[in-house]
Amino acid sequence: MQDGWQKYSYEGPVLYFDRAVIDRWKGETIAPSEKKARSNLAYQAKKQLNLIASSNIKLPGTIRPVI
């Protein structure tokens, strides 16, 4: 991995307009910060749900660094 980049994982619900559309979704990404990791994971969830990139989804759970 590049310097400063970390692998992050998420396991939890995916909300679409504040309604749970997936109760337990899992995803992983490599990013330079937790904020960017959340963005990457949200984009992955949108693609799996066949939503456009500008769709309003939230990942309310905790994003954890993978050691």
For each residue, the residues with C-beta under 8 A, 3 or more apart:
1: 5 6 7 30
2: 5
3:
4: 32
5: 1 2 30 31 32
6: 1 30 31 32 37 65 66
7: 1 28 29 30 65 66
8: 28 29 30 31 34 37 41 63 64 65 66
9: 26 27 28 63 64 66
10: 25 26 27 28 37 38 41 59 61 62 63 64
11: 24 25 26 61
12: 24 25 59 60 61 62
13: 20 22 23 24 25 59 60 61
14: 20 21 22 25 45 49 57 58 59
15: 18 19 20 21 57 58 59 60
16: 19 21 49 51 55 56 57
17: 56
18: 15 58
19: 15 16
20: 13 14 15 23
21: 14 15 16 49 57
22: 13 14 25 45 49
23: 13 20
24: 11 12 13
25: 10 11 12 13 14 22 45 48 59
26: 9 10 11
27: 9 10 41 44 45
28: 7 8 9 10 66
29: 7 8 37 40 41 44
30: 1 5 6 7 8
31: 5 6 8 34 36 37 39 40
32: 4 5 6 36
33: 36 37
34: 8 31 37 38 63 65
35: 38 39
36: 31 32 33 39 40
37: 6 8 10 29 31 33 34 40 41 63
38: 10 34 35 41 42 59 63
39: 31 35 36 42 43
40: 29 31 36 37 43 44
41: 8 10 27 29 37 38 44 45 59 63
42: 38 39 45 46 57 58 59
43: 39 40 46 47 53
44: 27 29 40 41 47 48
45: 14 22 25 27 41 42 48 49 57 59
46: 42 43 49 51 52 53 55 57
47: 43 44 50 51
48: 25 44 45
49: 14 16 21 22 45 46 55 57
50: 47
51: 16 46 47 55 57
52: 46 55
53: 43 46
54:
55: 16 46 49 51 52
56: 16 17
57: 14 15 16 21 42 45 46 49 51
58: 14 15 18 42
59: 10 12 13 14 15 25 38 41 42 45 63
60: 12 13 15
61: 10 11 12 13
62: 10 12
63: 8 9 10 34 37 38 41 59
64: 8 9 10
65: 6 7 8 34
66: 6 7 8 9 28
67:
